[in-house]
Amino acid sequence: MSHSIGIVKSIAHRAVDSDAMIEIASCNVLPGRGLDTENRKPGKREITLVSAESWADVCREMGQDIPWWTRRANLLVEGIDLAATIGQRIRIGPVEIHIHGETKPCRLMDAQVQGLTRVMVPNLRGGVHGQVLTGGAIRIGDSVGIMATA
């Protein structure tokens, strides 16, 4: 693990893309799939993370308390700069994930809360997405860190 340590604050999933997000206390994550309860295709977007600090900024700017899972991300993490994770490997509990890039907000955000897309654009507020390299269980409270490069 490296210098940047955060924590998993919450976990959410959905069985199919159009379903509502459901918060859970733990999940199993598989390489080539992401959360074992979701229908993600293998590749760069198997799992998504959003920053608790960035989400607080979104809520402040929107002037309302919006549940974080409105973002439709899988993990709410606190204490780690997600911008610094892009192109890096991170570890969450036993799980290793390669973070490929920013998860850009889309029109679906405005379908839930008008104006949300615009507020999420600055400062990587939409979070990041990655590919699961090593599977395992992720639980609320697990540490999140950027892995040291060899």
Backbone torsions as a table, in degrees:
resi	resn	phi	psi	omega
1	MET	NA	166.5	-175.7
2	SER	-118.9	-161.6	-178.0
3	HIS	-68.3	-26.1	-173.4
4	SER	-98.3	107.6	-177.3
5	ILE	-118.4	128.4	175.4
6	GLY	-124.9	-167.1	-177.6
7	ILE	-144.6	145.8	174.2
8	VAL	-78.3	119.3	-179.9
9	LYS	-94.7	-30.7	-179.2
10	SER	-161.1	159.6	-179.7
11	ILE	-133.9	140.9	176.8
12	ALA	-143.1	153.7	178.6
13	HIS	-149.9	171.8	174.8
14	ARG	-148.5	143.7	-178.1
15	ALA	-69.7	-42.1	176.6
16	VAL	-132.9	159.4	-172.8
17	ASP	-51.4	-39.1	-175.0
18	SER	-82.3	-10.7	-179.5
19	ASP	-69.3	157.2	173.3
20	ALA	-69.5	149.4	176.7
21	MET	-74.8	144.7	179.1
22	ILE	-125.6	128.2	177.2
23	GLU	-79.2	140.6	-179.5
24	ILE	-137.0	161.2	-177.4
25	ALA	-86.3	-24.2	179.8
26	SER	-156.3	165.7	178.6
27	CYS	-154.0	157.2	171.9
28	ASN	-100.2	135.4	-176.6
29	VAL	-120.0	133.0	-175.6
30	LEU	-121.2	139.4	173.2
31	PRO	-60.2	139.6	179.7
32	GLY	78.3	4.7	-179.3
33	ARG	-142.6	-42.2	-171.5
34	GLY	92.5	-143.4	179.0
35	LEU	-61.0	133.2	-175.7
36	ASP	-69.4	-8.0	179.0
37	THR	-98.2	2.3	-179.8
38	GLU	-112.8	167.8	-176.8
39	ASN	-108.7	38.8	-177.9
40	ARG	-69.5	149.1	174.2
41	LYS	-85.5	149.7	177.7
42	PRO	-59.7	147.0	176.5
43	GLY	138.0	-153.2	-170.4
44	LYS	-74.3	-13.5	-176.6
45	ARG	-121.0	45.7	-179.0
46	GLU	-76.3	-25.0	-178.6
47	ILE	-148.6	145.7	-177.9
48	THR	-127.3	145.6	-178.4
49	LEU	-130.3	144.1	174.3
50	VAL	-131.2	146.9	-177.9
51	SER	-84.8	132.8	176.8
52	ALA	-62.4	-37.4	179.6
53	GLU	-66.2	-43.6	178.1
54	SER	-65.8	-38.1	179.6
55	TRP	-66.7	-36.0	175.9
56	ALA	-62.2	-38.7	176.5
57	ASP	-63.2	-42.1	178.4
58	VAL	-59.5	-48.9	-178.5
59	CYS	-62.6	-41.3	178.4
60	ARG	-61.2	-46.8	-178.7
61	GLU	-67.6	-34.0	178.1
62	MET	-77.3	-18.4	-179.3
63	GLY	74.3	24.8	178.8
64	GLN	-154.6	156.0	178.2
65	ASP	-87.5	107.6	-177.8
66	ILE	-108.0	128.5	178.6
67	PRO	-56.6	137.3	-175.4
68	TRP	-59.9	-32.7	-177.2
69	TRP	-71.1	-6.2	171.2
70	THR	-58.3	-29.8	177.1
71	ARG	-65.3	-20.4	-179.5
72	ARG	68.8	28.7	174.5
73	ALA	-91.0	161.5	-179.5
74	ASN	-85.2	-38.0	-173.7
75	LEU	-127.1	132.6	170.6
76	LEU	-100.8	118.9	-177.5
77	VAL	-119.9	151.1	-178.1
78	GLU	-129.6	143.5	172.3
79	GLY	87.1	10.5	177.9
80	ILE	-133.4	135.7	178.9
81	ASP	-78.4	103.8	-176.7
82	LEU	-63.7	-29.5	177.1
83	ALA	-59.6	-35.7	-179.3
84	ALA	-72.0	-13.4	-178.4
85	THR	-87.6	-15.9	-176.3
86	ILE	-62.5	127.9	-177.8
87	GLY	82.8	1.7	-177.2
88	GLN	-111.3	167.2	170.1
89	ARG	-99.0	135.6	175.5
90	ILE	-118.6	158.8	175.6
91	ARG	-122.5	132.5	174.1
92	ILE	-126.3	108.3	-172.0
93	GLY	57.8	-127.6	179.1
94	PRO	-87.3	-3.3	-171.9
95	VAL	-89.1	133.1	174.1
96	GLU	-109.6	134.2	-177.3
97	ILE	-133.0	134.0	171.4
98	HIS	-92.7	118.8	179.6
99	ILE	-84.8	117.6	-176.0
100	HIS	-90.8	-31.8	-178.0
101	GLY	175.8	-174.8	-179.8
102	GLU	-73.5	139.9	171.3
103	THR	-92.9	101.0	-175.1
104	LYS	-76.5	135.6	178.5
105	PRO	-66.1	146.1	-178.9
106	CYS	-124.2	-178.9	-177.4
107	ARG	-59.8	-21.6	178.6
108	LEU	-63.2	-25.3	178.0
109	MET	-66.1	-42.9	179.1
110	ASP	-68.8	-26.2	177.2
111	ALA	-66.5	-25.3	179.6
112	GLN	-90.7	-45.8	179.6
113	VAL	-142.4	114.6	-177.6
114	GLN	-58.1	129.1	179.1
115	GLY	93.0	-6.8	-176.5
116	LEU	-64.0	-40.3	-178.8
117	THR	-56.5	-49.5	-177.2
118	ARG	-60.4	-41.5	-176.8
119	VAL	-71.8	-26.4	-178.7
120	MET	-82.6	-16.1	-174.4
121	VAL	-64.3	-47.2	-175.6
122	PRO	-69.2	153.0	168.9
123	ASN	56.6	33.2	175.6
124	LEU	58.5	32.4	-177.5
125	ARG	-66.1	-17.7	178.0
126	GLY	-79.2	-10.4	177.2
127	GLY	92.6	-162.4	-177.1
128	VAL	-134.0	164.6	177.1
129	HIS	-131.0	154.5	-177.9
130	GLY	-152.7	174.7	-178.8
131	GLN	-110.8	130.2	-178.9
132	VAL	-76.4	123.1	179.3
133	LEU	-98.6	-39.4	178.3
134	THR	-130.4	125.4	-177.0
135	GLY	-85.0	177.0	178.4
136	GLY	153.6	-169.8	-179.7
137	ALA	-95.4	137.4	173.4
138	ILE	-114.9	135.1	-179.4
139	ARG	-128.8	152.9	171.8
140	ILE	-56.5	134.3	-178.1
141	GLY	98.2	-13.4	177.5
142	ASP	-62.9	148.0	176.6
143	SER	-78.5	152.0	178.9
144	VAL	-127.1	124.5	179.8
145	GLY	-148.4	153.6	174.6
146	ILE	-78.6	130.8	-178.2
147	MET	-77.3	141.3	177.9
148	ALA	-66.8	139.9	177.7
149	THR	-86.5	147.0	-177.5
150	ALA	-77.5	NA	NA
